[in-house]
Amino acid sequence: MRIMVVGSDKVYAIENFYVRYLREEGAEVYHFCAQSFFYDYYQRSLVNKLLFKTGFSTILHQINREFDKAIEQFRPDIIWVFKGMEIFPESLYRAQKSNILLVNYNPDNPFIFTGKGSGNKNITDSISLYQLHFTYNLSIKKRLEEEYNAMTSFLPFGYNIEREVLAVCQDQEEVTGVCFLGNPDRRRAALVMEFVKQGIKVDLYGNNWEHFILHENACFFKPVYGLEFWKTLYRYRVQLNFMRIHNEDSHNMRTFEIPGVGAIQLAPDTPEHKIFFEAEQEIFLYQDINNCFEKAHYILSLSKDEAVAIRNRAQRRCVESGYSYHDRAKQALIAMNVLMNG
């Protein structure tokens, strides 16, 4: 199977995992980095930003010309577009006319745009062109099926951690405290503020938290990446998980990254969290901010042995239930094989 993956090759892009593991599973994969081309152009200068914002930039037309060339040269069986803000519907339509199957995966909600990076008209106008939509969200899955009569496949987020990294993470002294990894927005800041007012300190790793919160129980740290990201996730007794509006009834990447490294997660009580993990055994779920505070207190009061047992159960669930991105890639490949064999 020849698969052209369209998206980003930046270090944070989950499509990198799919490219890697689809290849390991025997697929021939070409990675067309449309989003990276755009990002590099946009961030290169203030002039480029102004040209794009005022509608005078030709960068998207350039990307779509290169997209057409890549299709002609690689001749894929399937084009798998991650999100798709940079790809014109007309370009997808041309590929479809060449008997290429079109697959989409949007790690944000395709029906809710909260900023310039979360969606645009290209996404909205292309929904009906895809023969298969992978989606992380069961509510989105239902809407795609009911409103667009779309073929869908549930593809949750996952985690990817090497054994060597896991060993380094586990060779740390535990911090009996509360942590949140992620950048702020007003909703997250409001939740954190309510939380710290209750008397528990929270260490916040991300950009510009100090612009959103001023409280003695809120401690600010720079974002962490790579090994430091995993070490920080593992080190704290409690890892908070807050949903954005795109996935407030669903799950997010932290859902699997936290237990994947063997950390204890305190997350919103969503239907999907209860599908993936057993509450109070592998994950702790809260209904509101007061309940969150109460459960954080409980987790902090556990003995070290009790905490280790929860950590081990959470990580074992991730392994045994196939929550890694390698497992997700196998799942995606099966769905694409079904699509091809129709």
GIURUR-V904681 format. One record per pair of residues at least 12 apart in sequence whose C-alpha atoms are under 10 Angstrom apart, sorted by the first residue. I is the first residue (numbers start at 1). J is the second residue. If there is no record, write none. Layout:
# GIURUR-V904681
I_J ; I_J
This chain:
# GIURUR-V904681
1_22 ; 1_26 ; 1_27 ; 1_28 ; 1_29 ; 1_76 ; 1_77 ; 1_78 ; 1_333 ; 1_336 ; 1_337 ; 1_340 ; 2_23 ; 2_26 ; 2_27 ; 2_28 ; 2_29 ; 2_30 ; 2_74 ; 2_75 ; 2_76 ; 2_77 ; 2_78 ; 2_79 ; 3_19 ; 3_22 ; 3_23 ; 3_27 ; 3_28 ; 3_29 ; 3_30 ; 3_31 ; 3_74 ; 3_75 ; 3_76 ; 3_77 ; 3_78 ; 3_79 ; 3_80 ; 3_100 ; 3_101 ; 3_103 ; 3_333 ; 3_336 ; 4_19 ; 4_28 ; 4_29 ; 4_30 ; 4_31 ; 4_32 ; 4_70 ; 4_71 ; 4_74 ; 4_75 ; 4_76 ; 4_77 ; 4_78 ; 4_79 ; 4_80 ; 4_81 ; 4_102 ; 5_18 ; 5_19 ; 5_29 ; 5_30 ; 5_31 ; 5_32 ; 5_33 ; 5_34 ; 5_76 ; 5_78 ; 5_79 ; 5_80 ; 5_81 ; 5_82 ; 5_103 ; 5_104 ; 6_30 ; 6_31 ; 6_32 ; 6_33 ; 6_34 ; 6_35 ; 6_36 ; 6_67 ; 6_79 ; 6_80 ; 6_81 ; 6_82 ; 6_83 ; 6_84 ; 6_86 ; 6_87 ; 6_104 ; 7_31 ; 7_32 ; 7_33 ; 7_34 ; 7_35 ; 7_36 ; 7_37 ; 7_80 ; 7_81 ; 7_82 ; 7_83 ; 7_84 ; 7_85 ; 7_86 ; 7_87 ; 7_105 ; 8_31 ; 8_32 ; 8_33 ; 8_34 ; 8_35 ; 8_36 ; 8_37 ; 8_38 ; 8_39 ; 8_82 ; 8_83 ; 9_31 ; 9_32 ; 9_33 ; 9_34 ; 9_35 ; 9_36 ; 9_37 ; 10_33 ; 10_35 ; 10_36 ; 10_39 ; 11_225 ; 11_226 ; 12_225 ; 12_226 ; 13_35 ; 13_36 ; 13_82 ; 14_82 ; 14_107 ; 14_157 ; 14_158 ; 14_159 ; 14_160 ; 14_253 ; 14_325 ; 15_31 ; 15_33 ; 15_80 ; 15_81 ; 15_82 ; 15_105 ; 15_325 ; 15_329 ; 16_31 ; 16_325 ; 17_158 ; 17_159 ; 17_160 ; 17_324 ; 17_325 ; 17_326 ; 17_328 ; 17_329 ; 18_325 ; 18_326 ; 18_327 ; 18_328 ; 18_329 ; 18_330 ; 18_332 ; 18_333 ; 19_31 ; 19_329 ; 20_325 ; 20_326 ; 20_329 ; 21_325 ; 21_326 ; 21_327 ; 21_328 ; 21_329 ; 21_330 ; 21_333 ; 22_326 ; 22_328 ; 22_329 ; 22_330 ; 22_332 ; 22_333 ; 23_329 ; 24_326 ; 24_329 ; 24_330 ; 25_326 ; 25_329 ; 25_330 ; 25_333 ; 26_333 ; 27_333 ; 28_74 ; 28_76 ; 28_77 ; 29_74 ; 29_76 ; 29_78 ; 29_79 ; 30_70 ; 30_71 ; 30_74 ; 30_75 ; 30_76 ; 30_79 ; 31_70 ; 31_79 ; 31_80 ; 32_63 ; 32_66 ; 32_67 ; 32_70 ; 32_71 ; 32_79 ; 32_80 ; 32_81 ; 33_63 ; 33_67 ; 34_60 ; 34_62 ; 34_63 ; 34_64 ; 34_66 ; 34_67 ; 34_81 ; 34_82 ; 34_84 ; 34_85 ; 34_86 ; 34_87 ; 35_60 ; 35_63 ; 35_82 ; 35_83 ; 35_84 ; 35_85 ; 35_86 ; 35_87 ; 36_86 ; 37_59 ; 37_60 ; 37_62 ; 37_63 ; 37_86 ; 38_59 ; 38_60 ; 38_62 ; 38_63 ; 38_85 ; 38_86 ; 41_59 ; 42_57 ; 42_59 ; 59_86 ; 60_85 ; 60_86 ; 60_87 ; 60_88 ; 61_86 ; 61_87 ; 61_88 ; 63_86 ; 63_87 ; 63_88 ; 64_86 ; 64_87 ; 64_88 ; 64_90 ; 64_91 ; 64_92 ; 65_87 ; 65_91 ; 67_86 ; 67_87 ; 67_88 ; 67_91 ; 67_92 ; 67_95 ; 68_91 ; 68_92 ; 68_94 ; 68_95 ; 71_95 ; 71_98 ; 71_100 ; 72_95 ; 72_98 ; 75_95 ; 75_98 ; 75_100 ; 76_95 ; 76_99 ; 76_100 ; 76_101 ; 77_98 ; 77_99 ; 77_100 ; 77_101 ; 77_102 ; 77_336 ; 77_340 ; 78_95 ; 78_96 ; 78_99 ; 78_100 ; 78_101 ; 78_102 ; 78_103 ; 78_131 ; 78_336 ; 78_337 ; 78_339 ; 78_340 ; 79_92 ; 79_95 ; 79_96 ; 79_100 ; 79_101 ; 79_102 ; 79_103 ; 79_104 ; 79_130 ; 80_101 ; 80_102 ; 80_103 ; 80_104 ; 80_105 ; 80_130 ; 80_132 ; 80_133 ; 80_134 ; 80_336 ; 81_102 ; 81_103 ; 81_104 ; 81_105 ; 81_106 ; 81_130 ; 81_133 ; 82_103 ; 82_104 ; 82_105 ; 82_106 ; 82_107 ; 82_108 ; 82_134 ; 83_104 ; 83_105 ; 83_106 ; 83_107 ; 83_108 ; 83_109 ; 83_110 ; 83_118 ; 83_119 ; 83_120 ; 83_122 ; 83_123 ; 84_104 ; 84_105 ; 84_106 ; 84_119 ; 84_120 ; 84_121 ; 84_122 ; 84_123 ; 84_124 ; 84_126 ; 84_127 ; 85_106 ; 85_116 ; 85_117 ; 85_118 ; 85_119 ; 85_120 ; 85_121 ; 85_122 ; 85_123 ; 85_124 ; 85_126 ; 86_119 ; 86_120 ; 86_121 ; 86_122 ; 86_123 ; 87_122 ; 87_123 ; 87_126 ; 88_121 ; 88_122 ; 88_123 ; 88_125 ; 88_126 ; 89_121 ; 89_122 ; 89_123 ; 89_124 ; 89_125 ; 89_126 ; 89_127 ; 89_128 ; 89_129 ; 90_122 ; 90_125 ; 90_126 ; 90_129 ; 91_126 ; 92_126 ; 92_129 ; 92_130 ; 93_126 ; 93_129 ; 93_130 ; 96_129 ; 96_130 ; 96_131 ; 100_131 ; 100_340 ; 101_129 ; 101_130 ; 101_131 ; 101_132 ; 101_336 ; 101_339 ; 101_340 ; 102_129 ; 102_130 ; 102_131 ; 102_132 ; 102_133 ; 102_336 ; 102_339 ; 103_127 ; 103_129 ; 103_130 ; 103_131 ; 103_132 ; 103_133 ; 103_134 ; 103_151 ; 103_152 ; 103_336 ; 103_339 ; 104_123 ; 104_126 ; 104_127 ; 104_129 ; 104_130 ; 104_131 ; 104_132 ; 104_133 ; 104_134 ; 104_135 ; 104_152 ; 105_132 ; 105_133 ; 105_134 ; 105_135 ; 105_136 ; 105_152 ; 105_153 ; 105_155 ; 106_118 ; 106_119 ; 106_123 ; 106_133 ; 106_134 ; 106_135 ; 106_136 ; 106_137 ; 107_134 ; 107_135 ; 107_136 ; 107_137 ; 107_155 ; 107_156 ; 107_157 ; 107_246 ; 107_247 ; 107_252 ; 107_253 ; 108_135 ; 108_136 ; 108_137 ; 108_244 ; 108_245 ; 108_246 ; 108_247 ; 108_252 ; 109_135 ; 109_136 ; 109_137 ; 109_139 ; 109_140 ; 109_245 ; 109_246 ; 109_247 ; 110_123 ; 110_124 ; 110_127 ; 110_135 ; 110_140 ; 110_144 ; 110_246 ; 111_123 ; 111_124 ; 111_140 ; 111_143 ; 111_144 ; 111_246 ; 112_245 ; 112_246 ; 112_247 ; 113_245 ; 113_246 ; 114_244 ; 114_245 ; 114_246 ; 118_246 ; 127_144 ; 127_148 ; 127_150 ; 128_144 ; 128_147 ; 128_148 ; 128_149 ; 128_150 ; 129_148 ; 129_150 ; 130_150 ; 130_151 ; 130_152 ; 131_150 ; 131_151 ; 131_152 ; 131_339 ; 132_150 ; 132_151 ; 132_152 ; 132_153 ; 132_335 ; 132_336 ; 132_339 ; 133_145 ; 133_150 ; 133_151 ; 133_152 ; 133_153 ; 133_154 ; 133_155 ; 134_151 ; 134_152 ; 134_153 ; 134_154 ; 134_155 ; 134_156 ; 134_332 ; 134_335 ; 135_152 ; 135_153 ; 135_154 ; 135_155 ; 135_156 ; 135_157 ; 136_153 ; 136_154 ; 136_155 ; 136_156 ; 136_157 ; 136_158 ; 136_247 ; 136_250 ; 136_251 ; 136_252 ; 136_253 ; 136_272 ; 137_153 ; 137_154 ; 137_155 ; 137_156 ; 137_157 ; 137_246 ; 137_247 ; 137_248 ; 137_249 ; 137_250 ; 137_251 ; 137_252 ; 137_272 ; 138_152 ; 138_153 ; 138_154 ; 138_155 ; 138_156 ; 138_249 ; 138_250 ; 138_251 ; 138_271 ; 138_272 ; 139_247 ; 139_249 ; 139_250 ; 140_152 ; 140_154 ; 140_246 ; 140_247 ; 140_250 ; 141_153 ; 141_154 ; 141_155 ; 151_339 ; 152_335 ; 153_331 ; 153_332 ; 153_335 ; 153_336 ; 154_331 ; 154_332 ; 154_335 ; 155_328 ; 155_329 ; 155_331 ; 155_332 ; 155_335 ; 156_250 ; 156_251 ; 156_252 ; 156_253 ; 156_255 ; 156_256 ; 156_272 ; 156_276 ; 156_323 ; 156_325 ; 156_328 ; 157_251 ; 157_252 ; 157_253 ; 157_254 ; 157_255 ; 157_256 ; 157_257 ; 157_323 ; 157_324 ; 157_325 ; 157_328 ; 158_252 ; 158_253 ; 158_254 ; 158_255 ; 158_256 ; 158_257 ; 158_260 ; 158_318 ; 158_322 ; 158_323 ; 158_324 ; 158_325 ; 158_326 ; 158_327 ; 158_328 ; 158_329 ; 159_253 ; 159_254 ; 159_255 ; 159_256 ; 159_257 ; 159_258 ; 159_259 ; 159_260 ; 159_261 ; 159_318 ; 159_322 ; 159_323 ; 159_324 ; 159_325 ; 159_326 ; 159_327 ; 159_328 ; 160_256 ; 160_257 ; 160_260 ; 160_261 ; 160_323 ; 160_324 ; 160_325 ; 160_326 ; 160_327 ; 161_226 ; 161_227 ; 161_230 ; 161_257 ; 161_260 ; 161_261 ; 161_324 ; 161_325 ; 162_261 ; 163_261 ; 165_226 ; 165_227 ; 165_228 ; 165_230 ; 165_231 ; 165_261 ; 166_227 ; 166_230 ; 166_231 ; 166_234 ; 166_260 ; 166_261 ; 166_262 ; 167_231 ; 167_261 ; 168_227 ; 168_230 ; 168_231 ; 169_227 ; 169_228 ; 169_229 ; 169_230 ; 169_231 ; 169_232 ; 169_233 ; 169_234 ; 169_235 ; 169_261 ; 169_262 ; 170_230 ; 170_231 ; 170_234 ; 170_235 ; 170_261 ; 170_262 ; 170_263 ; 171_231 ; 171_234 ; 171_235 ; 172_231 ; 172_232 ; 172_234 ; 172_235 ; 172_236 ; 173_234 ; 173_235 ; 173_236 ; 174_234 ; 174_235 ; 174_236 ; 174_237 ; 174_304 ; 175_232 ; 175_234 ; 175_235 ; 175_236 ; 175_237 ; 175_238 ; 175_300 ; 176_235 ; 176_236 ; 176_237 ; 176_238 ; 176_299 ; 176_300 ; 176_301 ; 176_302 ; 176_304 ; 177_200 ; 177_201 ; 177_202 ; 177_203 ; 177_235 ; 177_236 ; 177_237 ; 177_238 ; 177_239 ; 177_296 ; 177_297 ; 177_299 ; 177_300 ; 178_200 ; 178_201 ; 178_202 ; 178_203 ; 178_204 ; 178_235 ; 178_236 ; 178_237 ; 178_238 ; 178_239 ; 178_240 ; 178_266 ; 178_296 ; 178_297 ; 178_299 ; 178_300 ; 179_201 ; 179_202 ; 179_203 ; 179_204 ; 179_205 ; 179_218 ; 179_219 ; 179_232 ; 179_233 ; 179_235 ; 179_236 ; 179_237 ; 179_238 ; 179_239 ; 179_240 ; 179_241 ; 180_192 ; 180_202 ; 180_203 ; 180_204 ; 180_205 ; 180_206 ; 180_232 ; 180_233 ; 180_236 ; 180_238 ; 180_239 ; 180_240 ; 180_241 ; 180_242 ; 181_203 ; 181_204 ; 181_205 ; 181_206 ; 181_221 ; 181_222 ; 181_223 ; 181_224 ; 181_229 ; 181_232 ; 181_233 ; 181_239 ; 181_240 ; 181_241 ; 181_242 ; 181_254 ; 182_204 ; 182_205 ; 182_206 ; 182_207 ; 182_209 ; 182_222 ; 182_223 ; 182_224 ; 182_240 ; 182_241 ; 182_242 ; 182_254 ; 183_204 ; 183_205 ; 183_206 ; 183_207 ; 183_208 ; 183_209 ; 183_222 ; 183_223 ; 184_204 ; 184_205 ; 184_206 ; 184_207 ; 184_208 ; 184_209 ; 184_210 ; 184_211 ; 184_212 ; 184_213 ; 185_208 ; 185_209 ; 185_212 ; 185_244 ; 186_212 ; 186_213 ; 187_242 ; 187_243 ; 187_244 ; 187_245 ; 188_212 ; 188_241 ; 188_242 ; 188_243 ; 188_244 ; 189_209 ; 189_211 ; 189_212 ; 189_213 ; 190_212 ; 190_213 ; 191_242 ; 191_288 ; 191_289 ; 191_292 ; 192_204 ; 192_212 ; 192_213 ; 192_217 ; 192_218 ; 192_240 ; 192_242 ; 192_289 ; 193_212 ; 193_213 ; 193_214 ; 193_215 ; 193_217 ; 193_218 ; 194_289 ; 194_290 ; 194_293 ; 195_217 ; 195_218 ; 195_289 ; 195_290 ; 195_292 ; 195_293 ; 195_296 ; 196_213 ; 196_215 ; 196_216 ; 196_217 ; 196_218 ; 196_293 ; 197_215 ; 197_216 ; 197_217 ; 197_218 ; 197_293 ; 198_217 ; 198_289 ; 198_290 ; 198_293 ; 198_294 ; 199_216 ; 199_217 ; 199_293 ; 200_216 ; 200_217 ; 200_218 ; 200_293 ; 200_296 ; 200_297 ; 201_215 ; 201_216 ; 201_217 ; 201_218 ; 201_219 ; 202_216 ; 202_217 ; 202_218 ; 202_219 ; 202_220 ; 202_238 ; 202_239 ; 202_240 ; 203_217 ; 203_218 ; 203_219 ; 203_220 ; 203_221 ; 203_236 ; 203_239 ; 204_218 ; 204_219 ; 204_220 ; 204_221 ; 204_222 ; 204_223 ; 204_240 ; 205_219 ; 205_220 ; 205_221 ; 205_222 ; 205_223 ; 205_224 ; 205_229 ; 205_232 ; 206_220 ; 206_221 ; 206_222 ; 206_223 ; 206_224 ; 207_220 ; 207_221 ; 207_222 ; 207_223 ; 208_220 ; 208_221 ; 208_222 ; 208_223 ; 209_221 ; 209_222 ; 230_257 ; 230_258 ; 230_260 ; 230_261 ; 230_262 ; 230_263 ; 231_261 ; 231_263 ; 232_263 ; 233_254 ; 233_257 ; 233_258 ; 233_259 ; 233_260 ; 233_261 ; 233_262 ; 233_263 ; 233_264 ; 233_265 ; 234_257 ; 234_258 ; 234_259 ; 234_260 ; 234_261 ; 234_262 ; 234_263 ; 234_264 ; 234_311 ; 235_261 ; 235_262 ; 235_263 ; 235_264 ; 236_263 ; 236_264 ; 236_300 ; 237_263 ; 237_264 ; 237_265 ; 237_296 ; 237_299 ; 237_300 ; 237_301 ; 237_302 ; 237_304 ; 237_307 ; 237_308 ; 237_311 ; 238_258 ; 238_263 ; 238_264 ; 238_265 ; 238_266 ; 238_284 ; 238_295 ; 238_296 ; 238_297 ; 238_299 ; 238_300 ; 238_307 ; 239_254 ; 239_258 ; 239_259 ; 239_263 ; 239_264 ; 239_265 ; 239_266 ; 239_267 ; 239_296 ; 240_254 ; 240_258 ; 240_264 ; 240_265 ; 240_266 ; 240_267 ; 240_268 ; 240_284 ; 240_292 ; 240_296 ; 241_253 ; 241_254 ; 241_255 ; 241_258 ; 241_265 ; 241_266 ; 241_267 ; 241_268 ; 241_285 ; 242_254 ; 242_255 ; 242_266 ; 242_267 ; 242_268 ; 243_255 ; 243_267 ; 243_268 ; 243_270 ; 247_270 ; 248_268 ; 248_269 ; 248_270 ; 249_268 ; 249_269 ; 249_270 ; 249_271 ; 249_272 ; 249_273 ; 250_268 ; 250_269 ; 250_270 ; 250_271 ; 250_272 ; 250_273 ; 250_274 ; 251_267 ; 251_268 ; 251_269 ; 251_270 ; 251_271 ; 251_272 ; 251_273 ; 251_276 ; 252_272 ; 252_273 ; 254_267 ; 255_267 ; 255_272 ; 255_273 ; 255_276 ; 255_277 ; 255_283 ; 256_273 ; 256_276 ; 256_277 ; 256_314 ; 256_315 ; 256_318 ; 256_323 ; 256_324 ; 257_315 ; 257_318 ; 257_323 ; 257_324 ; 258_283 ; 258_311 ; 258_314 ; 258_315 ; 259_277 ; 259_282 ; 259_283 ; 259_310 ; 259_311 ; 259_312 ; 259_313 ; 259_314 ; 259_315 ; 259_316 ; 259_317 ; 259_318 ; 259_319 ; 260_311 ; 260_312 ; 260_314 ; 260_315 ; 260_316 ; 260_317 ; 260_318 ; 260_319 ; 260_323 ; 260_324 ; 261_311 ; 261_312 ; 261_314 ; 261_315 ; 261_318 ; 262_282 ; 262_308 ; 262_309 ; 262_310 ; 262_311 ; 262_312 ; 262_313 ; 262_314 ; 262_315 ; 262_316 ; 262_318 ; 263_282 ; 263_283 ; 263_307 ; 263_308 ; 263_310 ; 263_311 ; 263_312 ; 263_313 ; 263_314 ; 263_315 ; 264_281 ; 264_282 ; 264_283 ; 264_284 ; 264_299 ; 264_307 ; 264_308 ; 264_310 ; 264_311 ; 264_312 ; 264_313 ; 264_314 ; 264_315 ; 265_282 ; 265_283 ; 265_284 ; 265_285 ; 265_296 ; 265_299 ; 265_310 ; 265_311 ; 265_314 ; 266_279 ; 266_280 ; 266_283 ; 266_284 ; 266_285 ; 266_286 ; 266_292 ; 266_293 ; 266_295 ; 266_296 ; 266_299 ; 267_283 ; 267_284 ; 267_285 ; 267_286 ; 267_287 ; 267_292 ; 268_284 ; 268_285 ; 268_286 ; 268_287 ; 268_288 ; 268_289 ; 268_291 ; 268_292 ; 269_283 ; 269_284 ; 269_285 ; 269_286 ; 269_287 ; 269_288 ; 269_292 ; 270_285 ; 270_286 ; 270_287 ; 273_285 ; 276_317 ; 276_318 ; 276_321 ; 276_323 ; 277_313 ; 277_314 ; 277_317 ; 277_318 ; 277_321 ; 278_313 ; 278_314 ; 278_317 ; 280_295 ; 280_299 ; 280_310 ; 281_309 ; 281_310 ; 281_311 ; 281_313 ; 281_314 ; 282_309 ; 282_310 ; 282_311 ; 282_312 ; 282_313 ; 282_314 ; 282_315 ; 282_316 ; 282_317 ; 282_318 ; 283_310 ; 283_311 ; 283_313 ; 283_314 ; 284_296 ; 284_299 ; 284_310
